[in-house]
Structures are given as structure tokens and as C-alpha cells.
Amino acid sequence: MIIPVVTKDIMYFSKLKSKININKYSLVQIKNRKEIEDLLLNKSCSLLIVDFSDGLAKTIELKDLIKNKDIFSIGYYPHVNENLKQNAIKFGTGKQVTRNQLFKNINDIIDEFC
């Protein structure tokens, strides 16, 4: 299953990718609107992971793109910036976790929703 990760942070994305169960999942970094549009059009996508620390989700108007799709989203944020959790909730994510929680438990978190 292909799982898009909306983030500008290539270092953190690489760390996540190194932890993922490659027999079950494939992470794809989304850095702009065209990439997510192409992925949503050409692939079935049921889970989306969104970084709320870099503002990319708002910049590419991600909420509008997935509004009428049956996609579950997980929002992550740095633990030192709790107000970003509120942004993830307002966005409509089904689960919100800190960056550290996501990194340590990425396979369990994804398994929970797939």
C-alpha cells in the first residue's frame, strides 16, 4: 500500500521510511500540490500522513483536495508545539501524534488504520 507523507522535511521522511515495514507499505513524500493530485488520481489512497510543523498542508490546500475522498489522515507535530495539534484536529485528522511517537510506532500506527 502506498502511503503519502505530506512534508518538506526530507531528513525526517527518510527516517520514517527506514522504519516502515517494506513488505506491507511504501511511503511517498509529497512536497507540492501536483504530487498529491497525481497520487490521488492514479492510485487508490486510503491513508495520509501529514506534517503540521511546516505549513505545507495549508500551502497546497490539502484539505480541499481530500475533502470528498474516503481517506483517513494522521497528523504529526513536534511535541514542543502543542498548538499544532489543534491545527491537525481542525484539519480533520483522525489521529494526532508527536513526531517522536510516529517515528517509534509508525508500523503499529499504520496497522491500526489499514
KEZA-779559 format. One record per atom (N, C-alpha, C): residue number from 0; residue in three letters; atom name; x, y, z. Coordinates in nm, 3 decimals. Each point is the difference from the previous one (the first is absolute). Layout:
BEGIN
NODE:NUM:ala:CA:X:Y:Z
...
//
This chain:
BEGIN
NODE:0:met:N:0.083:-0.117:0.000
NODE:0:met:CA:-0.083:0.117:0.000
NODE:0:met:C:0.088:0.124:0.000
NODE:1:ile:N:-0.032:0.093:-0.087
NODE:1:ile:CA:0.073:0.126:-0.007
NODE:1:ile:C:-0.062:0.098:0.099
NODE:2:ile:N:0.085:0.059:0.084
NODE:2:ile:CA:-0.046:0.096:0.100
NODE:2:ile:C:0.074:0.131:-0.022
NODE:3:pro:N:-0.072:0.104:-0.041
NODE:3:pro:CA:0.064:0.130:-0.018
NODE:3:pro:C:0.028:0.067:0.135
NODE:4:val:N:0.116:0.064:0.007
NODE:4:val:CA:0.039:0.078:0.117
NODE:4:val:C:0.022:0.143:-0.048
NODE:5:val:N:-0.086:0.090:0.044
NODE:5:val:CA:0.006:0.140:-0.043
NODE:5:val:C:0.096:0.074:0.092
NODE:6:thr:N:0.121:0.025:-0.051
NODE:6:thr:CA:0.102:0.068:0.079
NODE:6:thr:C:0.110:0.056:-0.091
NODE:7:lys:N:0.061:0.108:0.045
NODE:7:lys:CA:0.117:0.055:-0.068
NODE:7:lys:C:0.129:-0.058:0.058
NODE:8:asp:N:-0.009:-0.060:0.118
NODE:8:asp:CA:0.116:-0.046:0.076
NODE:8:asp:C:0.051:-0.134:-0.053
NODE:9:ile:N:0.095:0.006:-0.090
NODE:9:ile:CA:0.052:-0.122:-0.063
NODE:9:ile:C:0.076:-0.088:0.100
NODE:10:met:N:0.066:0.060:0.098
NODE:10:met:CA:0.074:-0.079:0.099
NODE:10:met:C:-0.095:-0.084:0.085
NODE:11:tyr:N:-0.105:0.062:0.050
NODE:11:tyr:CA:-0.095:-0.075:0.083
NODE:11:tyr:C:-0.073:-0.103:-0.085
NODE:12:phe:N:-0.036:0.036:-0.122
NODE:12:phe:CA:-0.066:-0.096:-0.089
NODE:12:phe:C:0.090:-0.121:-0.022
NODE:13:ser:N:0.128:0.022:-0.020
NODE:13:ser:CA:0.094:-0.111:-0.019
NODE:13:ser:C:0.007:-0.089:0.123
NODE:14:lys:N:-0.005:0.061:0.118
NODE:14:lys:CA:0.000:-0.077:0.124
NODE:14:lys:C:-0.126:-0.086:0.009
NODE:15:leu:N:-0.114:0.058:-0.034
NODE:15:leu:CA:-0.125:-0.077:0.001
NODE:15:leu:C:0.007:-0.117:-0.099
NODE:16:lys:N:0.050:0.030:-0.116
NODE:16:lys:CA:0.009:-0.101:-0.105
NODE:16:lys:C:0.089:-0.118:0.042
NODE:17:ser:N:0.103:0.030:0.078
NODE:17:ser:CA:0.089:-0.106:0.047
NODE:17:ser:C:-0.066:-0.090:0.104
NODE:18:lys:N:-0.105:0.048:0.064
NODE:18:lys:CA:-0.070:-0.077:0.104
NODE:18:lys:C:-0.121:-0.077:-0.051
NODE:19:ile:N:-0.044:0.029:-0.121
NODE:19:ile:CA:-0.125:-0.057:-0.051
NODE:19:ile:C:0.018:-0.147:-0.038
NODE:20:asn:N:-0.104:-0.077:0.016
NODE:20:asn:CA:-0.002:-0.139:-0.042
NODE:20:asn:C:-0.015:-0.003:-0.152
NODE:21:ile:N:0.110:-0.021:-0.071
NODE:21:ile:CA:-0.002:0.010:-0.147
NODE:21:ile:C:-0.078:-0.114:-0.066
NODE:22:asn:N:-0.028:-0.105:0.074
NODE:22:asn:CA:-0.081:-0.109:-0.056
NODE:22:asn:C:-0.148:0.037:-0.006
NODE:23:lys:N:-0.039:0.100:0.077
NODE:23:lys:CA:-0.141:0.038:0.006
NODE:23:lys:C:-0.028:0.140:-0.056
NODE:24:tyr:N:0.095:0.092:0.020
NODE:24:tyr:CA:-0.026:0.140:-0.029
NODE:24:tyr:C:0.114:0.064:-0.078
NODE:25:ser:N:-0.036:0.106:-0.071
NODE:25:ser:CA:0.098:0.081:-0.072
NODE:25:ser:C:-0.034:0.146:0.026
NODE:26:leu:N:0.093:0.072:0.059
NODE:26:leu:CA:-0.021:0.143:0.026
NODE:26:leu:C:0.045:0.081:-0.120
NODE:27:val:N:-0.078:0.103:-0.033
NODE:27:val:CA:0.033:0.091:-0.109
NODE:27:val:C:-0.008:0.141:0.055
NODE:28:gln:N:0.110:0.076:-0.018
NODE:28:gln:CA:0.001:0.137:0.049
NODE:28:gln:C:-0.074:0.090:-0.097
NODE:29:ile:N:-0.089:0.082:0.054
NODE:29:ile:CA:-0.076:0.097:-0.077
NODE:29:ile:C:0.050:0.138:0.038
NODE:30:lys:N:0.048:0.075:-0.099
NODE:30:lys:CA:0.058:0.132:0.027
NODE:30:lys:C:-0.076:0.114:-0.067
NODE:31:asn:N:-0.100:-0.035:-0.082
NODE:31:asn:CA:-0.076:0.106:-0.067
NODE:31:asn:C:-0.137:-0.052:-0.044
NODE:32:arg:N:-0.082:0.090:-0.047
NODE:32:arg:CA:-0.138:-0.032:-0.038
NODE:32:arg:C:-0.007:-0.099:-0.116
NODE:33:lys:N:0.085:0.016:-0.098
NODE:33:lys:CA:-0.004:-0.090:-0.117
NODE:33:lys:C:0.027:-0.145:0.039
NODE:34:glu:N:0.094:-0.021:0.090
NODE:34:glu:CA:0.033:-0.137:0.043
NODE:34:glu:C:-0.119:-0.068:0.067
NODE:35:ile:N:-0.070:0.073:0.086
NODE:35:ile:CA:-0.115:-0.062:0.067
NODE:35:ile:C:-0.116:-0.019:-0.097
NODE:36:glu:N:-0.019:0.095:-0.091
NODE:36:glu:CA:-0.106:-0.016:-0.101
NODE:36:glu:C:0.026:-0.124:-0.085
NODE:37:asp:N:0.123:-0.015:-0.047
NODE:37:asp:CA:0.035:-0.117:-0.082
NODE:37:asp:C:-0.021:-0.129:0.078
NODE:38:leu:N:0.042:-0.003:0.124
NODE:38:leu:CA:-0.015:-0.120:0.080
NODE:38:leu:C:-0.147:-0.034:0.024
NODE:39:leu:N:-0.079:0.101:0.029
NODE:39:leu:CA:-0.142:-0.024:0.026
NODE:39:leu:C:-0.074:-0.044:-0.126
NODE:40:leu:N:0.042:0.049:-0.115
NODE:40:leu:CA:-0.064:-0.037:-0.126
NODE:40:leu:C:0.039:-0.140:-0.048
NODE:41:asn:N:0.126:-0.034:0.017
NODE:41:asn:CA:0.052:-0.122:-0.060
NODE:41:asn:C:0.009:-0.120:0.094
NODE:42:lys:N:-0.013:0.020:0.126
NODE:42:lys:CA:0.014:-0.110:0.096
NODE:42:lys:C:-0.116:0.005:0.099
NODE:43:ser:N:-0.030:-0.116:0.053
NODE:43:ser:CA:-0.098:0.000:0.109
NODE:43:ser:C:0.076:0.031:0.128
NODE:44:cys:N:-0.044:0.099:0.068
NODE:44:cys:CA:0.068:0.047:0.120
NODE:44:cys:C:-0.103:0.005:0.112
NODE:45:ser:N:0.025:-0.072:0.108
NODE:45:ser:CA:-0.097:0.000:0.109
NODE:45:ser:C:0.057:0.058:0.129
NODE:46:leu:N:0.129:0.029:0.001
NODE:46:leu:CA:0.064:0.055:0.119
NODE:46:leu:C:0.099:0.108:-0.043
NODE:47:leu:N:0.003:0.107:0.078
NODE:47:leu:CA:0.086:0.114:-0.029
NODE:47:leu:C:0.064:0.044:0.131
NODE:48:ile:N:0.130:0.025:-0.003
NODE:48:ile:CA:0.072:0.049:0.117
NODE:48:ile:C:0.043:0.143:-0.029
NODE:49:val:N:-0.031:0.092:0.092
NODE:49:val:CA:0.021:0.143:-0.026
NODE:49:val:C:0.084:0.064:0.111
NODE:50:asp:N:0.105:0.069:-0.041
NODE:50:asp:CA:0.086:0.077:0.091
NODE:50:asp:C:-0.063:0.138:0.019
NODE:51:phe:N:-0.034:0.033:0.123
NODE:51:phe:CA:-0.062:0.130:0.027
NODE:51:phe:C:0.101:0.104:0.046
NODE:52:ser:N:0.129:-0.033:-0.001
NODE:52:ser:CA:0.100:0.095:0.046
NODE:52:ser:C:0.054:0.089:-0.111
NODE:53:asp:N:-0.025:-0.037:-0.126
NODE:53:asp:CA:0.060:0.080:-0.107
NODE:53:asp:C:-0.099:0.079:-0.085
NODE:54:gly:N:-0.129:-0.011:0.027
NODE:54:gly:CA:-0.100:0.080:-0.071
NODE:54:gly:C:-0.029:-0.046:-0.142
NODE:55:leu:N:0.059:-0.110:-0.044
NODE:55:leu:CA:-0.018:-0.046:-0.136
NODE:55:leu:C:-0.146:-0.040:-0.027
NODE:56:ala:N:-0.065:-0.062:0.096
NODE:56:ala:CA:-0.139:-0.043:-0.020
NODE:56:ala:C:-0.089:0.120:-0.034
NODE:57:lys:N:0.023:0.110:0.068
NODE:57:lys:CA:-0.079:0.121:-0.027
NODE:57:lys:C:0.039:0.061:-0.134
NODE:58:thr:N:0.129:0.003:-0.029
NODE:58:thr:CA:0.050:0.059:-0.124
NODE:58:thr:C:-0.058:-0.069:-0.123
NODE:59:ile:N:-0.007:-0.132:0.003
NODE:59:ile:CA:-0.051:-0.072:-0.118
NODE:59:ile:C:-0.151:-0.023:0.008
NODE:60:glu:N:-0.063:0.059:0.105
NODE:60:glu:CA:-0.145:-0.012:0.019
NODE:60:glu:C:-0.042:-0.147:0.001
NODE:61:leu:N:0.073:-0.078:0.078
NODE:61:leu:CA:-0.022:-0.144:0.008
NODE:61:leu:C:-0.141:-0.036:0.044
NODE:62:lys:N:-0.053:0.076:0.094
NODE:62:lys:CA:-0.135:-0.029:0.051
NODE:62:lys:C:-0.102:0.001:-0.113
NODE:63:asp:N:0.012:0.094:-0.092
NODE:63:asp:CA:-0.092:0.008:-0.114
NODE:63:asp:C:0.018:-0.118:-0.095
NODE:64:leu:N:0.124:-0.045:-0.016
NODE:64:leu:CA:0.028:-0.111:-0.092
NODE:64:leu:C:-0.059:-0.133:0.048
NODE:65:ile:N:0.000:-0.020:0.132
NODE:65:ile:CA:-0.046:-0.130:0.051
NODE:65:ile:C:-0.142:0.006:0.056
NODE:66:lys:N:-0.065:0.115:-0.011
NODE:66:lys:CA:-0.131:0.023:0.061
NODE:66:lys:C:-0.102:-0.109:-0.033
NODE:67:asn:N:-0.014:-0.039:-0.122
NODE:67:asn:CA:-0.102:-0.097:-0.040
NODE:67:asn:C:0.057:-0.139:-0.023
NODE:68:lys:N:0.116:-0.026:0.054
NODE:68:lys:CA:0.063:-0.130:-0.014
NODE:68:lys:C:-0.013:-0.075:0.132
NODE:69:asp:N:0.000:-0.131:-0.008
NODE:69:asp:CA:-0.007:-0.083:0.120
NODE:69:asp:C:0.142:-0.031:0.045
NODE:70:ile:N:0.066:0.102:0.058
NODE:70:ile:CA:0.139:-0.011:0.040
NODE:70:ile:C:0.011:0.032:0.149
NODE:71:phe:N:0.063:-0.091:0.075
NODE:71:phe:CA:0.027:0.024:0.141
NODE:71:phe:C:0.134:0.072:0.009
NODE:72:ser:N:0.009:0.100:0.085
NODE:72:ser:CA:0.125:0.074:0.011
NODE:72:ser:C:0.053:0.001:0.143
NODE:73:ile:N:0.132:-0.005:0.007
NODE:73:ile:CA:0.073:0.007:0.126
NODE:73:ile:C:0.084:0.127:-0.005
NODE:74:gly:N:-0.016:0.084:0.100
NODE:74:gly:CA:0.079:0.123:0.007
NODE:74:gly:C:0.110:-0.013:0.104
NODE:75:tyr:N:0.118:0.047:-0.032
NODE:75:tyr:CA:0.108:-0.001:0.099
NODE:75:tyr:C:0.060:0.138:0.014
NODE:76:tyr:N:0.062:0.021:0.116
NODE:76:tyr:CA:0.050:0.133:0.037
NODE:76:tyr:C:0.110:-0.017:0.104
NODE:77:pro:N:0.086:0.099:0.017
NODE:77:pro:CA:0.101:-0.008:0.106
NODE:77:pro:C:-0.066:0.015:0.137
NODE:78:his:N:0.042:-0.079:0.096
NODE:78:his:CA:-0.064:0.002:0.133
NODE:78:his:C:0.010:0.135:0.069
NODE:79:val:N:0.095:0.082:-0.038
NODE:79:val:CA:0.016:0.131:0.063
NODE:79:val:C:-0.097:0.104:-0.054
NODE:80:asn:N:-0.076:-0.035:-0.100
NODE:80:asn:CA:-0.092:0.096:-0.061
NODE:80:asn:C:-0.143:-0.058:0.000
NODE:81:glu:N:-0.060:-0.002:0.117
NODE:81:glu:CA:-0.131:-0.061:0.021
NODE:81:glu:C:-0.111:0.065:-0.084
NODE:82:asn:N:0.015:0.130:-0.033
NODE:82:asn:CA:-0.105:0.064:-0.080
NODE:82:asn:C:-0.011:-0.061:-0.140
NODE:83:leu:N:0.107:-0.064:-0.048
NODE:83:leu:CA:-0.007:-0.067:-0.129
NODE:83:leu:C:-0.091:-0.123:0.006
NODE:84:lys:N:-0.013:-0.057:0.118
NODE:84:lys:CA:-0.095:-0.111:0.016
NODE:84:lys:C:-0.141:0.052:-0.027
NODE:85:gln:N:-0.030:0.119:0.049
NODE:85:gln:CA:-0.131:0.059:-0.024
NODE:85:gln:C:-0.023:0.026:-0.149
NODE:86:asn:N:0.106:0.040:-0.070
NODE:86:asn:CA:-0.012:0.017:-0.145
NODE:86:asn:C:-0.033:-0.132:-0.068
NODE:87:ala:N:0.062:-0.107:0.046
NODE:87:ala:CA:-0.027:-0.133:-0.057
NODE:87:ala:C:-0.144:-0.042:0.027
NODE:88:ile:N:-0.051:0.031:0.117
NODE:88:ile:CA:-0.139:-0.032:0.033
NODE:88:ile:C:-0.094:0.081:-0.088
NODE:89:lys:N:0.026:0.130:-0.014
NODE:89:lys:CA:-0.084:0.085:-0.085
NODE:89:lys:C:0.003:-0.047:-0.145
NODE:90:phe:N:0.114:-0.049:-0.043
NODE:90:phe:CA:0.014:-0.052:-0.136
NODE:90:phe:C:-0.091:-0.120:-0.022
NODE:91:gly:N:-0.023:-0.075:0.108
NODE:91:gly:CA:-0.086:-0.118:-0.010
NODE:91:gly:C:0.073:-0.132:0.007
NODE:92:thr:N:0.124:0.003:0.047
NODE:92:thr:CA:0.073:-0.126:0.012
NODE:92:thr:C:-0.068:-0.090:0.102
NODE:93:gly:N:0.004:-0.128:-0.027
NODE:93:gly:CA:-0.061:-0.097:0.090
NODE:93:gly:C:0.087:-0.035:0.118
NODE:94:lys:N:0.129:0.023:-0.014
NODE:94:lys:CA:0.095:-0.027:0.108
NODE:94:lys:C:0.109:0.105:-0.005
NODE:95:gln:N:0.044:0.043:0.119
NODE:95:gln:CA:0.107:0.097:0.009
NODE:95:gln:C:0.109:-0.059:0.091
NODE:96:val:N:0.123:0.007:-0.045
NODE:96:val:CA:0.112:-0.054:0.077
NODE:96:val:C:0.119:0.096:-0.011
NODE:97:thr:N:0.091:-0.011:0.095
NODE:97:thr:CA:0.122:0.078:-0.008
NODE:97:thr:C:0.094:-0.066:-0.102
NODE:98:arg:N:0.098:0.074:-0.043
NODE:98:arg:CA:0.099:-0.056:-0.093
NODE:98:arg:C:0.066:-0.124:0.060
NODE:99:asn:N:0.034:0.009:0.127
NODE:99:asn:CA:0.067:-0.111:0.067
NODE:99:asn:C:-0.090:-0.124:0.006
NODE:100:gln:N:-0.127:0.019:0.034
NODE:100:gln:CA:-0.094:-0.112:0.004
NODE:100:gln:C:-0.013:-0.066:-0.137
NODE:101:leu:N:-0.009:0.082:-0.104
NODE:101:leu:CA:-0.012:-0.054:-0.135
NODE:101:leu:C:0.125:-0.079:-0.037
NODE:102:phe:N:0.116:0.055:0.029
NODE:102:phe:CA:0.124:-0.068:-0.034
NODE:102:phe:C:0.013:-0.134:0.073
NODE:103:lys:N:-0.028:0.001:0.128
NODE:103:lys:CA:0.015:-0.124:0.079
NODE:103:lys:C:-0.104:-0.105:-0.035
NODE:104:asn:N:-0.120:0.043:-0.039
NODE:104:asn:CA:-0.112:-0.094:-0.016
NODE:104:asn:C:-0.064:0.002:-0.138
NODE:105:ile:N:0.072:0.040:-0.102
NODE:105:ile:CA:-0.062:0.021:-0.130
NODE:105:ile:C:-0.073:-0.124:-0.052
NODE:106:asn:N:0.059:-0.116:0.012
NODE:106:asn:CA:-0.065:-0.120:-0.052
NODE:106:asn:C:-0.127:-0.034:0.078
NODE:107:asp:N:0.004:0.014:0.131
NODE:107:asp:CA:-0.119:-0.026:0.082
NODE:107:asp:C:-0.110:0.102:-0.030
NODE:108:ile:N:0.037:0.125:-0.018
NODE:108:ile:CA:-0.097:0.104:-0.028
NODE:108:ile:C:-0.067:-0.026:-0.136
NODE:109:ile:N:0.080:-0.033:-0.099
NODE:109:ile:CA:-0.057:-0.028:-0.132
NODE:109:ile:C:-0.085:-0.127:0.003
NODE:110:asp:N:0.049:-0.103:0.069
NODE:110:asp:CA:-0.077:-0.125:0.011
NODE:110:asp:C:-0.138:0.024:0.062
NODE:111:glu:N:-0.007:0.094:0.090
NODE:111:glu:CA:-0.125:0.032:0.068
NODE:111:glu:C:-0.109:0.046:-0.097
NODE:112:phe:N:0.041:0.062:-0.111
NODE:112:phe:CA:-0.096:0.058:-0.093
NODE:112:phe:C:-0.005:-0.066:-0.137
NODE:113:cys:N:0.081:-0.100:-0.022
NODE:113:cys:CA:0.001:-0.067:-0.130
NODE:113:cys:C:-0.046:-0.145:0.012
//
